[in-house]
């Protein structure tokens, strides 16, 4: 899972950090550091909670990559790519 | 588009025994998403009232159209200077915000936590040793919140009662009393700034008088604007939140039991209580004519973004009038949205959580004392006047 960080929307509520301090890093003023975040599988639940509690909608959960991967694995299980 | 509705004068907004002012304003969602309320400020001016959370977000983000410079404090004195950074618009706002943010950042608040907890424990142990009943507002919520805030400012505790009195007169007093309190607070901040210029210590006011923005020191008016805002913002908001929260737990023993059994839930529960019992009305001034969701807002009009209304928006929160201490994804607006997000929010949150944790772990099952009635009120800042709890 990836989290897209809209840094210009961050207003320093730090709700993401409260849920998952290991995933979301803040600068000295308390605003999120710029740059999208690749979330390890073990952190996904907390990261999702953190992203969903942003009052400014500054954090977007990107599951496009996961979906691609799922489809790929599924197709593999069925005997490889459907061609 | 005009509606008889006011946070000052509608039913349940004046001092009300056993009142529930938050439920009383939740009815704003029955009608249009924006309407005009002819008498919705302390000085009797009308405001447009924005009821939906998403529209409040739009107003509070659009600082080019909706200015935060209202001179709310100075105008009570017939003057015109901004409380800083609240009443500055970007880009000037950002300069002061960056100066003050590190003082109240989440990491900085973590450093303050042990002192905050100790203060809570001393107060609660004192109460529990003395009696099986107390007025939570007078004996705990105010002394706790105000002493933390005095500590932050670098002021001694012995003036606590005086400051609480000024705050009460300012926020909840009428006419003459309110103006007198405003004058007293301005004089106090000016004197304090002058003292710290002469004899610097290591407190907040010294930091402000020695600070630089854009490579220059702050003007006297800027120092005053910051000092007054920090003074007023810290005086009763946290105490009020603790009061509403403990009143809720006193009336809802099941939820009280839940938090006693599983104290790890207190952090999340505090967010839900902030949502349900948020206390502040934000006001913006239109900088130009704009049609907003069908309403003809004109330059100079006031626009009210009341947190307590947005936080009961059914489009934003499932069953908004139900308090669910396990509610997740709780993107409430208790500390506002946008660049003016409450600078003290991280400190306020920790104070509330610590107060609930220590109260629940040191005071047995409590309820509202028989034959006593808490008095609540609405207004610019919602409040609770007294809360007598009993655990005999």
Interface residues (C-beta under 8 A of the other chain):
Chain A: X11 X12 X13 X14 X15 X17 X18 X26 X28 X29 X30 X31 X49 X52 X53 X54 X55 X56 X57
Chain B: X57 X97 X98 X101 X102 X104 X105 X106 X107 X267 X271 X328 X329 X330 X331 X332 X333 X335 X337 X338 X339 X341 X345 X346
